[in-house]
Amino acid sequence: MSASDSQPQIAVVLPDGSELSVDPGATVEDCAYEIGPGLGRDTVAGKLDGELVAKEEPVYDGAALEIVTEGSDEYLRVMRHSAAHALAQAVERRFGEDVQLAIGPPTDDGFYYDFDELDVDEDDLPELEAEIEKIVDADYDIEREEVSIAAAEERLADEPYKLELLEELADEGETVTFYRQGEWEDLCAGPHVDSTGEIGAVKLLEIAGAYWRGDEDNPMQTRIYGTAFESESDLEDFLERREEAKERDHRKIGREMDLFSIQDVTGPGLPLYHPPGKRILRELSGFVEELNEDAGYEYVETPHLFKTDLWKQSGHYDNYREDMFVFELGDDEFGLKPMNCPGHASIFEDHSWSYRDLPVRYAENGKVYRKEQRGELSGLSRVWAFTIDDGHLFVRPDQIEAEVEAIMDAIDEVLSTFDLEYEVALATRPEKSVGSDEIWERAESQLESVLERRKMDYDLEAGDGAFYGPKIDFAFEDAIGRSWDGPTVQLDFNMPERFDLSYVGEDNEEHRPVMIHRALYGSYERFFMMLIEHYEGNFPFWLAPEQVRVLPISDDNLGYAHRVANEFEEFRVEVDHSDATLGRKIRAAHDDRVPYQIIVGDDEAAEGTISVRDRFEDQEEDVAIEDFRSHLVGERDEKRTEPDFLQD
């Protein structure tokens, strides 16, 4: 391309760091052709500063540009967006044009589309799948059209939800885009594949209710979930993993093992932990408390609510108000705490500090409350009330990187203890944030420096930082390949400023400390949920709510069974008093996911020994009680992930 005299060229930054100069108004596809004709022909979409956009989208000066082709990670997301459109087209063909269309985005696992005025049930899904297949076989071109706001209003006159979206889009520009395939079109920013024939294997999964825009004050709509893959074999693999995930569902296992409940009478998103579940939580808590005490943290405690004056001072009121439970009491307004950090800052503020005192490290297993939409609540994965294994450090600027490294060492120890592979991401300044550009650049560069010095591979998550500072996030993978968000370390120059925190430096002048936020689990609820599904309820010995069950072969052996149980009283041990047969006792212990069973009968009582059986159904007879107890001590203290006495 050649630049005109009146319009100098602009530059976009390519993934390898090089710059590409193009004319103003050039699109993602134009840039791809500039790089090479083959890439231009293969272009499906693009990413501008990390945002997925249509290939027809104009680029802008300084933008980071990635070209999306069929071989890109993002291609599946583009194709799934097109599959959502095929679903909506099939619904209108099957149920008529009186159906009201809402939104239909791609998701990490597939797609969904929301409808109003739609009477549909699970029995209709095969027929809709067949209609989608016809749309795919027809290979309609998916055509993008840019139209004026006025023209869009005319097209959408009978679509109230689309008109609501259009009203918001009108504030952003003078035109919007529609995508058409065959007789059907939709208001949509895209991107999409070039034709319906490029949509791969599609499966509709379930029907659910969803509030319009996620607001429970809005109408309830019908949401149809589906997924799409490039090949039938990929789809089959997904469906197999989905079935396995159902078997591992923490809500199902939680009921089977009596770990927790969430009841209508007590309120949504408010989990109740039963004794077996609380035993596991206490073990998890004890583990991180040992790490914290070894690292010099002091435990503090803050109340469940504060006056909103505190939240205004911290910045949460302006930046987090919609996610808080707020109420009035007399002349004052209070809020249940969504985070623990303002309370910890207030404790630090209540003292005078010297540079010699820093770092000051506070820890708290703090209960917090966040007002998620009811439709988004799900078991322990998304709740209203949860507990963070929180830590806040107040440090001198010269201590930042050493403290961040120590936190990352602790996080690595936690995740390694559970044999969890993890990935790391640096999350930078979000659009809604507090503080100067200079402070944010400084904070981001220091976290980046730690990652570089540790030679860690990490992703850049632009705009995903906390409103008060950038963070390093850890995501780990469970036994069936699902990724979960977990531990985090966050650097905060802003809250110390807002609370006017200070310490006296070596120069006898007041200086501003830096605040570091960190959590080794993230939240107990989500981590517990993940562990339930990761281990399918078969917790490592040190975590298991019941570690050993003694099974007397007959009632005549009950006395010896209790004497044996007393030898293992430092563990969580139970005696099966039922009158069931030994086979049924073994099956019950197996179903209850008890790591070890001790079987005792006349022979064991006579010899003073035991028979040991593990949950893998391996068994050994004539085991000395002391030998087995010594093994269990090691397995507990070393936090091994699997019972291994019979594998030694």
Secondary structure, 3 states (H helix, E strand, C coil): CCCCCCCCCEEEECCCCCEEEECCCCEHHHHHHHHCHHHHHHCCEEEECCEEEECCCECCCCCEEEEECCCCCCHHHHHHHHHHHHHHHHHHHHHCCCCEECCCCECCCCEEEEEECCCCCHHHHHHHHHHHHHHHHHCCEEEEEEEEHHHHHHHCCCCHHHHHHHHHHCCCCCEEEEEEECCEEEECCCCCCCEHHHCCEEEEEEEEEEEHHHCCCCCEEEEEEEEEECCHHHHHHHHHHHHHHHHHCHHHHHHHCCCEECCCCCCCCCCEECHHHHHHHHHHHHHHHHHHHHCCCEECCCCCEEEHHHHHHHCHHHHHHHHCCEEEECCEEEEECCCCHHHHHHHHHCCCCECCCCCEEEEEEEEEECCCCHHHCECCCECCEEEEEEEEEEECHHHHHHHHHHHHHHHHHHHHHCCCCEEEEEECCCCCCCCCHHHHHHHHHHHHHHHHHCCCCEEEECCCCECCECEEEEEEECCCCCEEEEEEEEEECHHHHHCCCCEECCCCCEECCEEEEEECCCCHHHHHHHHHHHHCCCCCCCCCCCCEEEEECCHHHHHHHHHHHHHCCCCCEEECCCCCCHHHHHHHHHHCCCCEEEEECHHHHHHCEEEEEECCCCEEEEEEHHHHHHHHHHHHHCCCCCCCHHHC
